[in-house]
Amino acid sequence: MPLLINDRVDVALRSGVEGVHVGQDDMDLKGAREILGPDAIIGVSTNTEEEAIRAARDGADYIGIGTVNATQTKDVKSVIGTRGVQQILAALVENDCAHVKTVCIGGMNAANSQRILYQTATPQKRLDGVAIVSAIMGSNDAKAATANLAKLIANPPPFATSTMKKSLTRDDIVAAVPALIARTAAKKPLCHNMTNLVVQNFAANVALAVGASPIMSNNGLEAGDLAALGGSLVINMGTTTPEIRSNHLKAIAAYNAVGGPIVLDPVGAGATEQRREGVKALMAGGYFDLIKGNEGEIRTVYGAAGVKQHGVDSGASQLSQNERVELVRALAARERSIVLMTGSTDVLSDGERTFLISNGHEYLGEITGSGCTLGTTIASVLAVEREDKLLGALAGILLYEIAAERAAEKSQGPGSFVPAFIDALYHLREASKKGDNSWVQGAKVEAV
């Protein structure tokens, strides 16, 4: 097992170990190479694209990239997150340095290593490992902690899916969507909602109407038991407090551990500083299979500056349709998740396949909780369709929005729309169980 000394080239030389790891404030790489010789293993800590490229060109055997997460173990120049890691990996590829090995460092542990390795990977380059201190040195059994970490790093996370993504034609959609709705109704998956207090009853009724089994619980301590039941989770930020955020993070960890699908609904993400900080905490705290929001919310999740929201409403659109498509596609690729931006025309993408969906009705914007219950519907289907998550999301969206169109035909306004809408969801579910796919012929879906 090779032994490297941190920072101290003199100690590495006198002790005769295999190499050294240096930071930006230690002896430079070229100086360390002159002292230790050509066979020494020398790694370099980097925090920016420029530092990584320079280290690679100067002959580093490997590059440490970070700080990924906030940590007490080392001085933190800048927390770069998974997005920063991706940018550095991409820069190495673009500058013909893809051959250099890379690890990430900063707050890495058994709870996040698999996720970060998964989310930062691209077809061109992926991390070769992780640098870990506290999760081993602070454990009661360093050997057991190391063995567990090695096992986790060697295997994909439970929520990972195949990298092969089938194209979806309109015929594929018409054939697959009703079958998926029928499967959902047959399985009656648990749909765990940590959602707005004002819409819990509506969300529960929607879940029942589409064939799922709802539970409305904001208690993160229950999440481990609930996640073991094979269902899905909705994290809705509509009612947000520090205590609720803590419970959200507990639930996210529990569902990530078993691969249970999670839908994030960052309600009003750009409205207040508390909500913006909440989004950052949740995104850093776990993996989301689908992120759903209006334009302002998705822009906030992406990290755009200056997003202004009036309460939980999106406000006037700031982007053209092409810009909305590019934003959704970029966020989906960055997070390796499905992203849905709702609006008069929805944009849905997994980073490679992108669809515009123009179903629905204006009454959905006149009632409380329509966005929240769309998340419930999608999560219910994702509990059943875990391989092609984009198809699962598309099925949930079409069921929801075509039901809204049918309900509006029988309604006199928003007040009569809600019960008619729940009825319509139920009837489309029952039609799907009978093999009737006529309802999905009205899907207004366009691949872009």
N, C-alpha and C positions, 0 to 999 in steps of 0.2 A: 504494500500500500504506500504510494508516494506521500511524502510529508513536505508541505510547503510552510514557510515562515511568513507571517504577515508583517509587512512594512520594513523589517530589519534585514537588509541585505548582508550586514556584517555578521549577524547571528547565523543566517543561512550558510554563509561561506565557512565559518569556523566550525559549525556543527556537521557539515557535510551532508545536509539533506538534499532532496531532489530539486528544490526550487524556492521561489519567493513570490509573494503577491504584493504589488505596490499600488498605492493610490496616487491621485493627482498631486498631492502635497508631499509625497515621499521622493526618494531617488528616482530619476527618470529611467525609463525602460532601457535606453541605450547604455547608460552608465551601469545599470544592474547586469546587463548582458556582458559587458567588458569584464566585470569582476567575476561573475559566476561561470562564464564560458558558454559555448554554443549548445551544450547538452542540457543545460538547466531549464526547468519548466518555469516560465515567468508569466504571471497573469497580471492584468491591469484593471483597476476599477474605472469605470466611465459613467458619465451622467448625461452626456450629450452626443449627438451624431458626430460632431467634429472630434471629440475626444476618442470615440470608438474607432473612427476611420484612421486617425493618427496612430493609435495603438496597434491596429492591425497592420498598417504599412510599416511600422517600426519593428515588426516581428514578434508581437505578443503571441504566446502559445494559446491563450484563451483570454476572453474579455469578460469582466464582471459588469453587468448592466444594472443600474439602480440609482437611487433607492426606489423600489417598487411601491412599498407601503411604509407608512411611518413606523419607526422602530426606536427602541431605547438602546439598542446594542451599539450603534455607531453614530457619528456625527452625520447629520442629514443636510446635504447641500440643497437638494430639491427632490421632492417626491414626484416621480414621473408616471406612476401607474402603468397599467397594461398598454395604454395608448403610447406612452413614451417608449416602452420596450419595443413595440411594433415598429415605431418610426426609426429606431436605431438599427433594428434588424434589416429593415428595408434599405437604409442608407448603406449598410455593409454590402448588400447584394448589388446595389446600383454602382458601387465603387469597386467592384471586383474583389471584394474581401469576404465573400460568403464562405470561404474555406475555414475561416478562423472560428474556433469553438467559442460558445457563449454560455454564460450562466447568468441568472438574475439574483439579486440580493436585496434584502430589506423587508423585514416582517414576514418572511416566508415560514410556513408551518404546515402541519398535516391538514389543516382545514382549507388552505388556499393554494397549495402547490399544484395540484392537478388542474384546478381551474385556470391558473395563470399560465401554465404550460400549454393548455388547450387554447385559450383565448389569444395568446400571442403568436401561435403557429400560423405560418402561411405556406403555400406550396413551394415557395422559393427557399425559405429558411425557417428553422425553429430553434428554440433554445435547446442546448444539450444537457442542461441540468439546472439545479438551484443551489444557492449557497445558504446554509442554515446554521444558526448559532443557538439562539435561545431555546428553540423547540427541542434541541438535544441536550444542551448543557443545563437547562433549567428543569429537565425531567427527572423523575425519581429513578428511572431505569434508562440510561443513555443507550444501551445496546438495543433494548426493545423499541425505543423511540426511533433509532436509526433504521432498524429493520422495517418498521412500519412505513417510514418515509420512503425507503428504497422501493418497497412494494407499490406504494402510491404513485411514485414518479415513473415506474416502469409500465404502468397501465393507464389507459384512458379513463377519464372520470365517468361516473355512472350516467351522466346526462349527455355524453358525447353520442353523436350519430354518425352514420356513414358519410364519407366525403363525396360519395357518388350521388349527384342530384339529378333526378330524371326531369326532362322537360315536360311541361304540362300544356297540352293543347286544350281547346274548348271541349272537344269530345271527351278527353280524359277527365276534365272537371265535371261534366254532366254525368258521367258514369260513376265517378268516385265519390262525389259529395253526398248524395243520398245514402250510399252504402255506409259511409262513415257515420252519418247521423243515426242510421239504424244500429250500427255497432255500439255507438254510445248509449243508445236507449237500452240495448240488450245487456250491456255490462253494468249500467247504473253506477258510474265511477263516483267516488267521493270528490266533491269540489269544496275545498277549504277556503273560505273567504275571510280575509282580514281586511275589511272594507269600511267604507263610510258608514257611520252610525245612522245617517238619515236614509240609507237605501238598503239596509240589511234585509228587510222583509221583501222588498221588490226583487233583490238579487236571489234570495232563496226561492221565490216563486218562479223566476226565470229558469233557475237551475232545474227545478222539478219539471218544468214544461219541456225542457230539451232532453230530459231523461236522466239527469244526473242526480246524485244524492248530496244535498248541500249541508254544510255545517258552517255556522257563523261564529268564529272564535278569534279574538285578538290576544289570546293568552299563548305566548310563545312557548311556555313550558309544556303545553299539550302537543306541540308540533311533532315531536319525535314519535309519539304513539300514532298520531294521525297520518304522518308520512308513510308509516309502515303498512298502511291499508291500500296503497297502490293508486292513490288519487293525485290530484293536482292542487296548486295553491295560487290564490290571487292576492298580491300585495297592492293595496290601494292606499295612496297617501292622502285621501280626502280629509280624514280626521287625523291630524299629525301632532304628536307631542313627543318629548324625549323618551317617555316610558313606552309609547307605542312603537317608536323606532327601535328601541331595544328588543321588544317582542318580535318585530319584523325580522331583525337580524338573527334571532334564535330560530325562527321558523325557516328562514332561507337556508341556514346551515343544515337543518334537519332534512329538508327536501332535497338539497344538493347531494347530501350523503347517500341517498338511495336513488337518485336520478328522477325524482318526482318533478314533473313540469311545473314551472313557476311563471306566472304572468305578472309583470310590473306595470302598474297604472300610476304614473307620477303626477297625480292630480294637482293642478295649479303650481307646477314645479318652478315656474319663473316668477311667481307672484310675490314671494317674500324671501328674505335671507334665510330664515329657518327652513323653508322648503328647498331652497337651493342647496343648503348644507345637507339636508336629508337625502336628496338625490345622490350627492357625492358619497355619503356614508353607505347607502344601500348598494350603489354600483361597485364600491370597493369591498362590500361585504359578502358578495356571492354572485352566482351566475343566474341569469334570467333567460328562459327559453324564448320568451316573447316580451317585447317592450311596446306598449300601446299608449298613444297620446295624441293630442291635437298638435298643431304646428308649433305653438309656443312651448309646449312640454317637450316635444322631441328635440327642438333646438336647444333647450336647456340641458337635456340629457347628453346631447352631443358635446356641449361645452361652449356653445356660442355666447358671446358677450352681449350685454345690453338687451336681453329679452325682457319685455314688459308684458305682464299678464294682469288683467283686471279680474281679480278673484280666480276662479277656476276656469273661466272662459278663455278661449284661444285668442280672441280679439281679431282685428283685421289681419288678413294674411300679408306677410312681408315678402313672400317668395312666389316666383312663378311656378307653374307646374313642373317644368324641367328641373328647377332648383329643388323643389320638394322631392322629386324622384332621386336626384343625386344625393341629397342629404340622407334620405332613408336608406338608400343602397350603401352609402359609406358607413353609416352607423351600424347597420347589420353586419357588414364585413368586418368592422373593427371589433365588435363584441362577439362575433360568431353566433349571432342570435337571429330570431325573426323580429322585424320591426314593422309596426303598423302606425302610419300617420293618418288619423281620421280627418274627415272633412266632407265637403259636398262630393268630392271624389277621393276615396281612400287610396293610399299608396302602401303596398305590402311588399316586403322584400326579405330575402335571406342572404343578400349580398351578391348573389349571382342571378337568381330569377326574381323578376319584379313585375308586379301586376297593379293596374289601376282598376278600382271597383266603384261603380257609380250607382249602386242600388241604395235603398233606404228611402226615408221620407222626412220632410221638414218637421213633423210632429216629434221626432226623436229629440230635436233641439229644444222642444217646449216642455219637456217633462224632466223631473229630477232623476238622475241615476242612469240615463240611457248609456252613457259611456262606461260606467261601472259595470252594468249588467252585460254589455258586450264583452268585457273582459271575463266575466263569469262563463258566458257561453263558449268563448274560445278555449278557456282553460278546461272546460268539461270535455271538449272534443280532443284536446291535446293529451288528456289522461289516457285516451284510447289509442290515438295515432301518435306514436312517439318517434317513429323513424323519419317520416317526411313531415316535419313540423309545419312547413309552409302550407302544405296541402291541408293539414288539420286546421290551421288558422283560417285558410280560405273557406273551408267548409263551415266553420263557426260564423264567419262574417256573412256569408251568403244566406245561411239559415236565418240569422238575426235580421238582416236588412230586407230580405224578401218577405219575411213575416211582417215587418213594419209596413211594407207597401200594401199587403193584403189587409192588415188591420185598419189602415187609414181609409180604405174604401168603405169600411163599415162603421166609421166613426164620424161624429159631428164636431170633434175638436179634441184637444189633448186629454180632457177628462174622461171621455168615453174611449179614447185610444188605448189606454193602459190595459184594461181588461180584455179588449179585443186583441191586443198584441200578444198577451199571454195565451189566449185561445189559439191564435194563429201559429205560434211556436209549437204548441201541442199538436195541432192538426198536421203541420208539415212533418213533425216527428213521426206521427202515426202513418202518414202517407209513405214516408221513407221505409218504415218497417214492412210495408206491404209491397215494396219494390217499385213504388211509383216515383219516377224521377221527373215528372212533367213540371213540377214547381220550379226546378232549377233551370228550366229552359229560359226563364226570364233573367238569368244572370247577365249582368252588364260588366263583363270582365275583359280587360285588354292587357296582353303581355307587352312590356316595353323594355 
